[in-house]
Amino acid sequence: MATCEVCGNDYWLAFEVQTVSGDVHTFDSFECAAHKLAPICEHCNVKIVGHGVEVSGRFFCCGHCARAVEAEHGAEIRDAVGARPA
């Protein structure tokens, strides 16, 4: 069994997540994994669990939040999969 690094639960179905940087994390649920690893929207502060958008290296939960903060490039963002900032 392995112990979740967020809640401390010792669970036989715990799993590991390896990030792009090579860090390895152990969780007992997707909820704990999202709590620890999901980026936070720089406008409304919610956890970004879906696609989100990136503008000028900043992460937002949606196009609305991106446009509210990033006036120059935010106008180019649309809430659609595959939309990428210039």
PyMOL Python script that loads the backbone (N, CA, C, O; Angstrom):
from pymol import cmd

cmd.read_pdbstr("""\
ATOM      1  N   MET A   1       0.840  -1.184   0.000  1.00  0.00           N
ATOM      2  CA  MET A   1       0.000   0.000   0.000  1.00  0.00           C
ATOM      3  C   MET A   1       0.881   1.243   0.000  1.00  0.00           C
ATOM      4  O   MET A   1       2.051   1.193   0.379  1.00  0.00           O
ATOM      5  N   ALA A   2       0.305   2.344  -0.427  1.00  0.00           N
ATOM      6  CA  ALA A   2       1.038   3.602  -0.484  1.00  0.00           C
ATOM      7  C   ALA A   2       0.202   4.706   0.157  1.00  0.00           C
ATOM      8  O   ALA A   2      -1.026   4.624   0.192  1.00  0.00           O
ATOM      9  N   THR A   3       0.862   5.716   0.653  1.00  0.00           N
ATOM     10  CA  THR A   3       0.208   6.809   1.363  1.00  0.00           C
ATOM     11  C   THR A   3       0.054   8.024   0.443  1.00  0.00           C
ATOM     12  O   THR A   3       1.010   8.459  -0.200  1.00  0.00           O
ATOM     13  N   CYS A   4      -1.154   8.554   0.396  1.00  0.00           N
ATOM     14  CA  CYS A   4      -1.439   9.764  -0.389  1.00  0.00           C
ATOM     15  C   CYS A   4      -0.726  10.946   0.241  1.00  0.00           C
ATOM     16  O   CYS A   4      -0.819  11.169   1.448  1.00  0.00           O
ATOM     17  N   GLU A   5      -0.010  11.704  -0.585  1.00  0.00           N
ATOM     18  CA  GLU A   5       0.740  12.836  -0.044  1.00  0.00           C
ATOM     19  C   GLU A   5      -0.137  14.048   0.273  1.00  0.00           C
ATOM     20  O   GLU A   5       0.342  15.004   0.882  1.00  0.00           O
ATOM     21  N   VAL A   6      -1.398  14.029  -0.123  1.00  0.00           N
ATOM     22  CA  VAL A   6      -2.301  15.135   0.182  1.00  0.00           C
ATOM     23  C   VAL A   6      -3.096  14.858   1.461  1.00  0.00           C
ATOM     24  O   VAL A   6      -3.100  15.675   2.382  1.00  0.00           O
ATOM     25  N   CYS A   7      -3.761  13.713   1.512  1.00  0.00           N
ATOM     26  CA  CYS A   7      -4.653  13.440   2.647  1.00  0.00           C
ATOM     27  C   CYS A   7      -4.081  12.454   3.657  1.00  0.00           C
ATOM     28  O   CYS A   7      -4.621  12.311   4.754  1.00  0.00           O
ATOM     29  N   GLY A   8      -2.995  11.772   3.302  1.00  0.00           N
ATOM     30  CA  GLY A   8      -2.372  10.841   4.222  1.00  0.00           C
ATOM     31  C   GLY A   8      -3.026   9.469   4.292  1.00  0.00           C
ATOM     32  O   GLY A   8      -2.635   8.636   5.110  1.00  0.00           O
ATOM     33  N   ASN A   9      -4.018   9.230   3.443  1.00  0.00           N
ATOM     34  CA  ASN A   9      -4.705   7.943   3.435  1.00  0.00           C
ATOM     35  C   ASN A   9      -3.769   6.855   2.906  1.00  0.00           C
ATOM     36  O   ASN A   9      -3.130   7.036   1.870  1.00  0.00           O
ATOM     37  N   ASP A  10      -3.688   5.734   3.610  1.00  0.00           N
ATOM     38  CA  ASP A  10      -2.899   4.580   3.190  1.00  0.00           C
ATOM     39  C   ASP A  10      -3.844   3.644   2.448  1.00  0.00           C
ATOM     40  O   ASP A  10      -4.664   2.970   3.071  1.00  0.00           O
ATOM     41  N   TYR A  11      -3.734   3.595   1.115  1.00  0.00           N
ATOM     42  CA  TYR A  11      -4.757   2.967   0.285  1.00  0.00           C
ATOM     43  C   TYR A  11      -4.134   1.978  -0.680  1.00  0.00           C
ATOM     44  O   TYR A  11      -3.113   2.279  -1.299  1.00  0.00           O
ATOM     45  N   TRP A  12      -4.727   0.813  -0.818  1.00  0.00           N
ATOM     46  CA  TRP A  12      -4.160  -0.225  -1.681  1.00  0.00           C
ATOM     47  C   TRP A  12      -4.288   0.103  -3.164  1.00  0.00           C
ATOM     48  O   TRP A  12      -3.593  -0.503  -3.979  1.00  0.00           O
ATOM     49  N   LEU A  13      -5.148   1.036  -3.536  1.00  0.00           N
ATOM     50  CA  LEU A  13      -5.288   1.446  -4.937  1.00  0.00           C
ATOM     51  C   LEU A  13      -4.638   2.801  -5.212  1.00  0.00           C
ATOM     52  O   LEU A  13      -4.980   3.464  -6.191  1.00  0.00           O
ATOM     53  N   ALA A  14      -3.717   3.212  -4.367  1.00  0.00           N
ATOM     54  CA  ALA A  14      -3.003   4.478  -4.612  1.00  0.00           C
ATOM     55  C   ALA A  14      -2.251   4.378  -5.934  1.00  0.00           C
ATOM     56  O   ALA A  14      -1.926   3.284  -6.395  1.00  0.00           O
ATOM     57  N   PHE A  15      -1.983   5.521  -6.531  1.00  0.00           N
ATOM     58  CA  PHE A  15      -1.296   5.548  -7.822  1.00  0.00           C
ATOM     59  C   PHE A  15      -0.258   6.660  -7.825  1.00  0.00           C
ATOM     60  O   PHE A  15      -0.305   7.573  -7.000  1.00  0.00           O
ATOM     61  N   GLU A  16       0.668   6.573  -8.750  1.00  0.00           N
ATOM     62  CA  GLU A  16       1.711   7.587  -8.883  1.00  0.00           C
ATOM     63  C   GLU A  16       1.490   8.398 -10.148  1.00  0.00           C
ATOM     64  O   GLU A  16       1.007   7.888 -11.159  1.00  0.00           O
ATOM     65  N   VAL A  17       1.852   9.668 -10.071  1.00  0.00           N
ATOM     66  CA  VAL A  17       1.826  10.555 -11.223  1.00  0.00           C
ATOM     67  C   VAL A  17       3.231  11.121 -11.377  1.00  0.00           C
ATOM     68  O   VAL A  17       3.794  11.671 -10.431  1.00  0.00           O
ATOM     69  N   GLN A  18       3.793  10.983 -12.575  1.00  0.00           N
ATOM     70  CA  GLN A  18       5.100  11.564 -12.856  1.00  0.00           C
ATOM     71  C   GLN A  18       4.890  12.805 -13.711  1.00  0.00           C
ATOM     72  O   GLN A  18       4.261  12.738 -14.766  1.00  0.00           O
ATOM     73  N   THR A  19       5.412  13.930 -13.259  1.00  0.00           N
ATOM     74  CA  THR A  19       5.243  15.193 -13.982  1.00  0.00           C
ATOM     75  C   THR A  19       6.318  15.333 -15.061  1.00  0.00           C
ATOM     76  O   THR A  19       7.271  14.554 -15.107  1.00  0.00           O
ATOM     77  N   VAL A  20       6.156  16.319 -15.916  1.00  0.00           N
ATOM     78  CA  VAL A  20       7.112  16.577 -16.984  1.00  0.00           C
ATOM     79  C   VAL A  20       8.507  16.839 -16.420  1.00  0.00           C
ATOM     80  O   VAL A  20       9.505  16.489 -17.050  1.00  0.00           O
ATOM     81  N   SER A  21       8.583  17.447 -15.248  1.00  0.00           N
ATOM     82  CA  SER A  21       9.884  17.748 -14.633  1.00  0.00           C
ATOM     83  C   SER A  21      10.529  16.512 -13.998  1.00  0.00           C
ATOM     84  O   SER A  21      11.671  16.567 -13.541  1.00  0.00           O
ATOM     85  N   GLY A  22       9.789  15.394 -13.972  1.00  0.00           N
ATOM     86  CA  GLY A  22      10.323  14.164 -13.410  1.00  0.00           C
ATOM     87  C   GLY A  22       9.924  13.905 -11.966  1.00  0.00           C
ATOM     88  O   GLY A  22      10.244  12.850 -11.419  1.00  0.00           O
ATOM     89  N   ASP A  23       9.237  14.840 -11.346  1.00  0.00           N
ATOM     90  CA  ASP A  23       8.763  14.632  -9.976  1.00  0.00           C
ATOM     91  C   ASP A  23       7.716  13.516  -9.962  1.00  0.00           C
ATOM     92  O   ASP A  23       6.912  13.405 -10.888  1.00  0.00           O
ATOM     93  N   VAL A  24       7.728  12.702  -8.924  1.00  0.00           N
ATOM     94  CA  VAL A  24       6.755  11.619  -8.786  1.00  0.00           C
ATOM     95  C   VAL A  24       5.923  11.880  -7.534  1.00  0.00           C
ATOM     96  O   VAL A  24       6.461  12.118  -6.453  1.00  0.00           O
ATOM     97  N   HIS A  25       4.596  11.830  -7.701  1.00  0.00           N
ATOM     98  CA  HIS A  25       3.667  12.079  -6.604  1.00  0.00           C
ATOM     99  C   HIS A  25       2.770  10.858  -6.421  1.00  0.00           C
ATOM    100  O   HIS A  25       2.445  10.174  -7.392  1.00  0.00           O
ATOM    101  N   THR A  26       2.373  10.585  -5.188  1.00  0.00           N
ATOM    102  CA  THR A  26       1.489   9.462  -4.873  1.00  0.00           C
ATOM    103  C   THR A  26       0.165   9.994  -4.336  1.00  0.00           C
ATOM    104  O   THR A  26       0.136  10.831  -3.433  1.00  0.00           O
ATOM    105  N   PHE A  27      -0.938   9.491  -4.910  1.00  0.00           N
ATOM    106  CA  PHE A  27      -2.275   9.928  -4.523  1.00  0.00           C
ATOM    107  C   PHE A  27      -3.198   8.732  -4.356  1.00  0.00           C
ATOM    108  O   PHE A  27      -2.951   7.661  -4.911  1.00  0.00           O
ATOM    109  N   ASP A  28      -4.267   8.926  -3.584  1.00  0.00           N
ATOM    110  CA  ASP A  28      -5.264   7.871  -3.429  1.00  0.00           C
ATOM    111  C   ASP A  28      -6.519   8.162  -4.235  1.00  0.00           C
ATOM    112  O   ASP A  28      -7.415   7.320  -4.302  1.00  0.00           O
ATOM    113  N   SER A  29      -6.602   9.348  -4.856  1.00  0.00           N
ATOM    114  CA  SER A  29      -7.779   9.706  -5.647  1.00  0.00           C
ATOM    115  C   SER A  29      -7.405  10.799  -6.645  1.00  0.00           C
ATOM    116  O   SER A  29      -6.408  11.503  -6.484  1.00  0.00           O
ATOM    117  N   PHE A  30      -8.237  10.918  -7.682  1.00  0.00           N
ATOM    118  CA  PHE A  30      -8.025  12.007  -8.637  1.00  0.00           C
ATOM    119  C   PHE A  30      -8.272  13.360  -7.975  1.00  0.00           C
ATOM    120  O   PHE A  30      -7.661  14.361  -8.347  1.00  0.00           O
ATOM    121  N   GLU A  31      -9.163  13.382  -7.002  1.00  0.00           N
ATOM    122  CA  GLU A  31      -9.437  14.621  -6.267  1.00  0.00           C
ATOM    123  C   GLU A  31      -8.160  15.146  -5.608  1.00  0.00           C
ATOM    124  O   GLU A  31      -7.860  16.336  -5.704  1.00  0.00           O
ATOM    125  N   CYS A  32      -7.409  14.269  -4.942  1.00  0.00           N
ATOM    126  CA  CYS A  32      -6.165  14.688  -4.292  1.00  0.00           C
ATOM    127  C   CYS A  32      -5.114  15.088  -5.324  1.00  0.00           C
ATOM    128  O   CYS A  32      -4.363  16.040  -5.111  1.00  0.00           O
ATOM    129  N   ALA A  33      -5.060  14.357  -6.450  1.00  0.00           N
ATOM    130  CA  ALA A  33      -4.109  14.693  -7.507  1.00  0.00           C
ATOM    131  C   ALA A  33      -4.402  16.083  -8.074  1.00  0.00           C
ATOM    132  O   ALA A  33      -3.486  16.881  -8.271  1.00  0.00           O
ATOM    133  N   ALA A  34      -5.668  16.370  -8.332  1.00  0.00           N
ATOM    134  CA  ALA A  34      -6.048  17.687  -8.852  1.00  0.00           C
ATOM    135  C   ALA A  34      -5.758  18.779  -7.833  1.00  0.00           C
ATOM    136  O   ALA A  34      -5.290  19.860  -8.189  1.00  0.00           O
ATOM    137  N   HIS A  35      -6.036  18.497  -6.577  1.00  0.00           N
ATOM    138  CA  HIS A  35      -5.780  19.480  -5.521  1.00  0.00           C
ATOM    139  C   HIS A  35      -4.298  19.872  -5.495  1.00  0.00           C
ATOM    140  O   HIS A  35      -3.968  21.047  -5.327  1.00  0.00           O
ATOM    141  N   LYS A  36      -3.424  18.909  -5.658  1.00  0.00           N
ATOM    142  CA  LYS A  36      -1.984  19.157  -5.573  1.00  0.00           C
ATOM    143  C   LYS A  36      -1.398  19.705  -6.873  1.00  0.00           C
ATOM    144  O   LYS A  36      -0.548  20.594  -6.831  1.00  0.00           O
ATOM    145  N   LEU A  37      -1.833  19.193  -8.026  1.00  0.00           N
ATOM    146  CA  LEU A  37      -1.138  19.462  -9.284  1.00  0.00           C
ATOM    147  C   LEU A  37      -1.810  20.461 -10.221  1.00  0.00           C
ATOM    148  O   LEU A  37      -1.141  21.045 -11.074  1.00  0.00           O
ATOM    149  N   ALA A  38      -3.105  20.665 -10.082  1.00  0.00           N
ATOM    150  CA  ALA A  38      -3.803  21.547 -11.027  1.00  0.00           C
ATOM    151  C   ALA A  38      -3.339  22.989 -10.868  1.00  0.00           C
ATOM    152  O   ALA A  38      -3.214  23.485  -9.749  1.00  0.00           O
ATOM    153  N   PRO A  39      -3.083  23.666 -11.996  1.00  0.00           N
ATOM    154  CA  PRO A  39      -2.738  25.090 -11.898  1.00  0.00           C
ATOM    155  C   PRO A  39      -3.953  25.895 -11.446  1.00  0.00           C
ATOM    156  O   PRO A  39      -5.085  25.415 -11.502  1.00  0.00           O
ATOM    157  N   ILE A  40      -3.708  27.107 -11.003  1.00  0.00           N
ATOM    158  CA  ILE A  40      -4.775  27.985 -10.513  1.00  0.00           C
ATOM    159  C   ILE A  40      -4.940  29.150 -11.487  1.00  0.00           C
ATOM    160  O   ILE A  40      -3.958  29.761 -11.907  1.00  0.00           O
ATOM    161  N   CYS A  41      -6.187  29.451 -11.839  1.00  0.00           N
ATOM    162  CA  CYS A  41      -6.486  30.567 -12.734  1.00  0.00           C
ATOM    163  C   CYS A  41      -5.982  31.866 -12.116  1.00  0.00           C
ATOM    164  O   CYS A  41      -6.246  32.158 -10.950  1.00  0.00           O
ATOM    165  N   GLU A  42      -5.255  32.637 -12.915  1.00  0.00           N
ATOM    166  CA  GLU A  42      -4.681  33.885 -12.404  1.00  0.00           C
ATOM    167  C   GLU A  42      -5.696  35.022 -12.298  1.00  0.00           C
ATOM    168  O   GLU A  42      -5.369  36.112 -11.829  1.00  0.00           O
ATOM    169  N   HIS A  43      -6.930  34.762 -12.735  1.00  0.00           N
ATOM    170  CA  HIS A  43      -7.966  35.797 -12.598  1.00  0.00           C
ATOM    171  C   HIS A  43      -8.945  35.457 -11.474  1.00  0.00           C
ATOM    172  O   HIS A  43      -9.158  36.273 -10.578  1.00  0.00           O
ATOM    173  N   CYS A  44      -9.540  34.269 -11.510  1.00  0.00           N
ATOM    174  CA  CYS A  44     -10.586  33.942 -10.534  1.00  0.00           C
ATOM    175  C   CYS A  44     -10.135  32.950  -9.463  1.00  0.00           C
ATOM    176  O   CYS A  44     -10.905  32.633  -8.556  1.00  0.00           O
ATOM    177  N   ASN A  45      -8.908  32.461  -9.555  1.00  0.00           N
ATOM    178  CA  ASN A  45      -8.301  31.580  -8.552  1.00  0.00           C
ATOM    179  C   ASN A  45      -8.921  30.195  -8.426  1.00  0.00           C
ATOM    180  O   ASN A  45      -8.727  29.543  -7.400  1.00  0.00           O
ATOM    181  N   VAL A  46      -9.658  29.717  -9.426  1.00  0.00           N
ATOM    182  CA  VAL A  46     -10.164  28.343  -9.366  1.00  0.00           C
ATOM    183  C   VAL A  46      -9.097  27.385  -9.885  1.00  0.00           C
ATOM    184  O   VAL A  46      -8.230  27.777 -10.665  1.00  0.00           O
ATOM    185  N   LYS A  47      -9.162  26.126  -9.449  1.00  0.00           N
ATOM    186  CA  LYS A  47      -8.262  25.098  -9.961  1.00  0.00           C
ATOM    187  C   LYS A  47      -8.644  24.805 -11.407  1.00  0.00           C
ATOM    188  O   LYS A  47      -9.824  24.638 -11.716  1.00  0.00           O
ATOM    189  N   ILE A  48      -7.671  24.742 -12.280  1.00  0.00           N
ATOM    190  CA  ILE A  48      -7.924  24.465 -13.695  1.00  0.00           C
ATOM    191  C   ILE A  48      -7.821  22.960 -13.901  1.00  0.00           C
ATOM    192  O   ILE A  48      -6.726  22.407 -13.996  1.00  0.00           O
ATOM    193  N   VAL A  49      -8.978  22.306 -13.968  1.00  0.00           N
ATOM    194  CA  VAL A  49      -9.018  20.861 -14.125  1.00  0.00           C
ATOM    195  C   VAL A  49      -9.250  20.495 -15.591  1.00  0.00           C
ATOM    196  O   VAL A  49      -8.871  19.406 -16.023  1.00  0.00           O
ATOM    197  N   GLY A  50      -9.858  21.378 -16.347  1.00  0.00           N
ATOM    198  CA  GLY A  50     -10.097  21.137 -17.774  1.00  0.00           C
ATOM    199  C   GLY A  50      -8.948  21.661 -18.610  1.00  0.00           C
ATOM    200  O   GLY A  50      -7.812  21.743 -18.141  1.00  0.00           O
ATOM    201  N   HIS A  51      -9.245  22.015 -19.846  1.00  0.00           N
ATOM    202  CA  HIS A  51      -8.208  22.463 -20.770  1.00  0.00           C
ATOM    203  C   HIS A  51      -7.560  23.776 -20.339  1.00  0.00           C
ATOM    204  O   HIS A  51      -6.335  23.894 -20.356  1.00  0.00           O
ATOM    205  N   GLY A  52      -8.355  24.747 -19.958  1.00  0.00           N
ATOM    206  CA  GLY A  52      -7.810  26.053 -19.613  1.00  0.00           C
ATOM    207  C   GLY A  52      -7.149  26.693 -20.825  1.00  0.00           C
ATOM    208  O   GLY A  52      -7.149  26.123 -21.916  1.00  0.00           O
ATOM    209  N   VAL A  53      -6.593  27.865 -20.629  1.00  0.00           N
ATOM    210  CA  VAL A  53      -5.858  28.555 -21.695  1.00  0.00           C
ATOM    211  C   VAL A  53      -4.602  29.177 -21.104  1.00  0.00           C
ATOM    212  O   VAL A  53      -4.551  29.521 -19.923  1.00  0.00           O
ATOM    213  N   GLU A  54      -3.595  29.313 -21.951  1.00  0.00           N
ATOM    214  CA  GLU A  54      -2.342  29.939 -21.539  1.00  0.00           C
ATOM    215  C   GLU A  54      -2.119  31.158 -22.417  1.00  0.00           C
ATOM    216  O   GLU A  54      -2.200  31.073 -23.643  1.00  0.00           O
ATOM    217  N   VAL A  55      -1.841  32.282 -21.793  1.00  0.00           N
ATOM    218  CA  VAL A  55      -1.559  33.522 -22.510  1.00  0.00           C
ATOM    219  C   VAL A  55      -0.300  34.120 -21.907  1.00  0.00           C
ATOM    220  O   VAL A  55      -0.251  34.396 -20.708  1.00  0.00           O
ATOM    221  N   SER A  56       0.710  34.320 -22.726  1.00  0.00           N
ATOM    222  CA  SER A  56       1.968  34.932 -22.284  1.00  0.00           C
ATOM    223  C   SER A  56       2.547  34.226 -21.053  1.00  0.00           C
ATOM    224  O   SER A  56       3.085  34.870 -20.152  1.00  0.00           O
ATOM    225  N   GLY A  57       2.429  32.888 -21.027  1.00  0.00           N
ATOM    226  CA  GLY A  57       2.978  32.123 -19.917  1.00  0.00           C
ATOM    227  C   GLY A  57       2.137  32.132 -18.657  1.00  0.00           C
ATOM    228  O   GLY A  57       2.572  31.628 -17.622  1.00  0.00           O
ATOM    229  N   ARG A  58       0.948  32.693 -18.725  1.00  0.00           N
ATOM    230  CA  ARG A  58       0.040  32.740 -17.579  1.00  0.00           C
ATOM    231  C   ARG A  58      -1.143  31.823 -17.865  1.00  0.00           C
ATOM    232  O   ARG A  58      -1.578  31.708 -19.010  1.00  0.00           O
ATOM    233  N   PHE A  59      -1.671  31.162 -16.815  1.00  0.00           N
ATOM    234  CA  PHE A  59      -2.742  30.185 -16.992  1.00  0.00           C
ATOM    235  C   PHE A  59      -4.073  30.722 -16.496  1.00  0.00           C
ATOM    236  O   PHE A  59      -4.160  31.360 -15.447  1.00  0.00           O
ATOM    237  N   PHE A  60      -5.111  30.443 -17.283  1.00  0.00           N
ATOM    238  CA  PHE A  60      -6.465  30.876 -16.968  1.00  0.00           C
ATOM    239  C   PHE A  60      -7.422  29.718 -17.198  1.00  0.00           C
ATOM    240  O   PHE A  60      -7.152  28.840 -18.018  1.00  0.00           O
ATOM    241  N   CYS A  61      -8.545  29.711 -16.475  1.00  0.00           N
ATOM    242  CA  CYS A  61      -9.506  28.619 -16.603  1.00  0.00           C
ATOM    243  C   CYS A  61     -10.314  28.705 -17.889  1.00  0.00           C
ATOM    244  O   CYS A  61     -10.828  27.694 -18.368  1.00  0.00           O
ATOM    245  N   CYS A  62     -10.432  29.910 -18.456  1.00  0.00           N
ATOM    246  CA  CYS A  62     -11.255  30.083 -19.654  1.00  0.00           C
ATOM    247  C   CYS A  62     -10.845  31.354 -20.399  1.00  0.00           C
ATOM    248  O   CYS A  62     -10.069  32.167 -19.897  1.00  0.00           O
ATOM    249  N   GLY A  63     -11.384  31.500 -21.598  1.00  0.00           N
ATOM    250  CA  GLY A  63     -11.102  32.677 -22.399  1.00  0.00           C
ATOM    251  C   GLY A  63     -11.567  33.960 -21.735  1.00  0.00           C
ATOM    252  O   GLY A  63     -10.908  34.993 -21.860  1.00  0.00           O
ATOM    253  N   HIS A  64     -12.683  33.914 -21.037  1.00  0.00           N
ATOM    254  CA  HIS A  64     -13.201  35.106 -20.356  1.00  0.00           C
ATOM    255  C   HIS A  64     -12.174  35.651 -19.367  1.00  0.00           C
ATOM    256  O   HIS A  64     -11.899  36.851 -19.351  1.00  0.00           O
ATOM    257  N   CYS A  65     -11.609  34.767 -18.543  1.00  0.00           N
ATOM    258  CA  CYS A  65     -10.618  35.207 -17.555  1.00  0.00           C
ATOM    259  C   CYS A  65      -9.345  35.698 -18.239  1.00  0.00           C
ATOM    260  O   CYS A  65      -8.733  36.670 -17.797  1.00  0.00           O
ATOM    261  N   ALA A  66      -8.951  35.030 -19.310  1.00  0.00           N
ATOM    262  CA  ALA A  66      -7.758  35.455 -20.049  1.00  0.00           C
ATOM    263  C   ALA A  66      -7.959  36.857 -20.618  1.00  0.00           C
ATOM    264  O   ALA A  66      -7.067  37.701 -20.529  1.00  0.00           O
ATOM    265  N   ARG A  67      -9.120  37.101 -21.198  1.00  0.00           N
ATOM    266  CA  ARG A  67      -9.397  38.424 -21.780  1.00  0.00           C
ATOM    267  C   ARG A  67      -9.481  39.506 -20.712  1.00  0.00           C
ATOM    268  O   ARG A  67      -9.137  40.660 -20.967  1.00  0.00           O
ATOM    269  N   ALA A  68      -9.935  39.140 -19.519  1.00  0.00           N
ATOM    270  CA  ALA A  68     -10.068  40.108 -18.435  1.00  0.00           C
ATOM    271  C   ALA A  68      -8.709  40.593 -17.933  1.00  0.00           C
ATOM    272  O   ALA A  68      -8.593  41.717 -17.444  1.00  0.00           O
ATOM    273  N   VAL A  69      -7.689  39.758 -18.050  1.00  0.00           N
ATOM    274  CA  VAL A  69      -6.373  40.086 -17.496  1.00  0.00           C
ATOM    275  C   VAL A  69      -5.354  40.456 -18.570  1.00  0.00           C
ATOM    276  O   VAL A  69      -4.582  41.397 -18.389  1.00  0.00           O
ATOM    277  N   GLU A  70      -5.343  39.744 -19.660  1.00  0.00           N
ATOM    278  CA  GLU A  70      -4.352  39.935 -20.720  1.00  0.00           C
ATOM    279  C   GLU A  70      -4.975  40.693 -21.886  1.00  0.00           C
ATOM    280  O   GLU A  70      -5.412  40.081 -22.860  1.00  0.00           O
ATOM    281  N   ALA A  71      -5.017  41.984 -21.796  1.00  0.00           N
ATOM    282  CA  ALA A  71      -5.690  42.794 -22.809  1.00  0.00           C
ATOM    283  C   ALA A  71      -5.088  42.609 -24.197  1.00  0.00           C
ATOM    284  O   ALA A  71      -5.825  42.492 -25.176  1.00  0.00           O
ATOM    285  N   GLU A  72      -3.764  42.581 -24.298  1.00  0.00           N
ATOM    286  CA  GLU A  72      -3.119  42.515 -25.615  1.00  0.00           C
ATOM    287  C   GLU A  72      -3.367  41.183 -26.321  1.00  0.00           C
ATOM    288  O   GLU A  72      -3.850  41.173 -27.453  1.00  0.00           O
ATOM    289  N   HIS A  73      -3.044  40.058 -25.674  1.00  0.00           N
ATOM    290  CA  HIS A  73      -3.184  38.753 -26.309  1.00  0.00           C
ATOM    291  C   HIS A  73      -4.474  38.041 -25.915  1.00  0.00           C
ATOM    292  O   HIS A  73      -4.888  37.101 -26.593  1.00  0.00           O
ATOM    293  N   GLY A  74      -5.102  38.465 -24.853  1.00  0.00           N
ATOM    294  CA  GLY A  74      -6.313  37.815 -24.384  1.00  0.00           C
ATOM    295  C   GLY A  74      -7.450  37.878 -25.385  1.00  0.00           C
ATOM    296  O   GLY A  74      -8.275  36.966 -25.443  1.00  0.00           O
ATOM    297  N   ALA A  75      -7.504  38.942 -26.175  1.00  0.00           N
ATOM    298  CA  ALA A  75      -8.573  39.077 -27.167  1.00  0.00           C
ATOM    299  C   ALA A  75      -8.499  37.985 -28.230  1.00  0.00           C
ATOM    300  O   ALA A  75      -9.504  37.690 -28.876  1.00  0.00           O
ATOM    301  N   GLU A  76      -7.337  37.384 -28.422  1.00  0.00           N
ATOM    302  CA  GLU A  76      -7.154  36.338 -29.425  1.00  0.00           C
ATOM    303  C   GLU A  76      -7.658  34.977 -28.934  1.00  0.00           C
ATOM    304  O   GLU A  76      -7.843  34.065 -29.739  1.00  0.00           O
ATOM    305  N   ILE A  77      -7.879  34.833 -27.644  1.00  0.00           N
ATOM    306  CA  ILE A  77      -8.226  33.537 -27.069  1.00  0.00           C
ATOM    307  C   ILE A  77      -9.707  33.240 -27.249  1.00  0.00           C
ATOM    308  O   ILE A  77     -10.565  34.092 -27.021  1.00  0.00           O
ATOM    309  N   ARG A  78      -9.981  32.017 -27.662  1.00  0.00           N
ATOM    310  CA  ARG A  78     -11.350  31.521 -27.782  1.00  0.00           C
ATOM    311  C   ARG A  78     -11.431  30.266 -26.917  1.00  0.00           C
ATOM    312  O   ARG A  78     -10.449  29.532 -26.800  1.00  0.00           O
ATOM    313  N   ASP A  79     -12.581  30.014 -26.315  1.00  0.00           N
ATOM    314  CA  ASP A  79     -12.773  28.818 -25.508  1.00  0.00           C
ATOM    315  C   ASP A  79     -12.994  27.610 -26.429  1.00  0.00           C
ATOM    316  O   ASP A  79     -14.128  27.199 -26.674  1.00  0.00           O
ATOM    317  N   ALA A  80     -11.909  27.064 -26.920  1.00  0.00           N
ATOM    318  CA  ALA A  80     -11.965  25.905 -27.798  1.00  0.00           C
ATOM    319  C   ALA A  80     -10.688  25.097 -27.666  1.00  0.00           C
ATOM    320  O   ALA A  80      -9.611  25.655 -27.459  1.00  0.00           O
ATOM    321  N   VAL A  81     -10.807  23.796 -27.785  1.00  0.00           N
ATOM    322  CA  VAL A  81      -9.637  22.934 -27.750  1.00  0.00           C
ATOM    323  C   VAL A  81      -8.763  23.274 -28.945  1.00  0.00           C
ATOM    324  O   VAL A  81      -9.259  23.440 -30.060  1.00  0.00           O
ATOM    325  N   GLY A  82      -7.480  23.377 -28.715  1.00  0.00           N
ATOM    326  CA  GLY A  82      -6.557  23.658 -29.800  1.00  0.00           C
ATOM    327  C   GLY A  82      -6.239  25.121 -29.982  1.00  0.00           C
ATOM    328  O   GLY A  82      -5.325  25.454 -30.736  1.00  0.00           O
ATOM    329  N   ALA A  83      -6.967  26.017 -29.312  1.00  0.00           N
ATOM    330  CA  ALA A  83      -6.668  27.443 -29.424  1.00  0.00           C
ATOM    331  C   ALA A  83      -5.350  27.706 -28.709  1.00  0.00           C
ATOM    332  O   ALA A  83      -5.165  27.294 -27.564  1.00  0.00           O
ATOM    333  N   ARG A  84      -4.446  28.384 -29.380  1.00  0.00           N
ATOM    334  CA  ARG A  84      -3.144  28.673 -28.784  1.00  0.00           C
ATOM    335  C   ARG A  84      -2.828  30.151 -28.965  1.00  0.00           C
ATOM    336  O   ARG A  84      -3.136  30.731 -30.006  1.00  0.00           O
ATOM    337  N   PRO A  85      -2.220  30.755 -27.965  1.00  0.00           N
ATOM    338  CA  PRO A  85      -1.836  32.170 -28.089  1.00  0.00           C
ATOM    339  C   PRO A  85      -0.726  32.329 -29.119  1.00  0.00           C
ATOM    340  O   PRO A  85       0.023  31.392 -29.397  1.00  0.00           O
ATOM    341  N   ALA A  86      -0.635  33.513 -29.673  1.00  0.00           N
ATOM    342  CA  ALA A  86       0.403  33.792 -30.691  1.00  0.00           C
ATOM    343  C   ALA A  86       1.776  33.842 -30.086  1.00  0.00           C
ATOM    344  O   ALA A  86       2.757  34.064 -30.796  1.00  0.00           O
TER     345      ALA A  86
END
""", "prot")
cmd.dss("prot")
cmd.show_as("cartoon", "prot")
cmd.util.cbc("prot")
cmd.orient("prot")
